[in-house]
Amino acid sequence: MPLDKAGHKIDVTFDVPPPPKVSHSTGYFLGLRVLFAPSDPDRKIATIDAHPVEVRVTLHRMQDGKEVPVKIWNRVDVAKGYEPSRFESFSLRDGIAISRGSFSEHSGAPPGTPDASTYVVVFGGPGEQGPGRYRLRLETLKDIPQLKGFKAFLAYERGPDR
């Protein structure tokens, strides 16, 4: 998925399988997986954190031949000043989401080697939506030339077990 130009659109229908019987996941998330090399010599993580991706997104559950809207929520730290973190969930306003860094997964290749290590940035999530068929529409909203050439993949998946 190109991240450097506004107006890139995705319209995809997909199936969500039942979750594993034993899972400590906090539900599903919608985001991007950005490829990077171990030790991040190209500073891709710092670049995407400094230039968040802004998208308009809708998610619908396919039920009985109809598309039923699904709210996408974003967890926001509402703590002030030096207070400890305190997160609250808010539904996306006008379907607009801005990426925020979440976690990295490393493949174990030697430092500086391009591989399958990914940095995950999150737009939000629908919470504990069950298995079924969904339709996702997404459009990038702003030009970000600093992200030209980044290899990113759209992700809709269960959050990591904690």
Order of alpha helices (4+ residues) and beta strands (2+ residues): beta-beta-alpha-beta-beta-beta-beta-beta-beta-beta-beta-beta
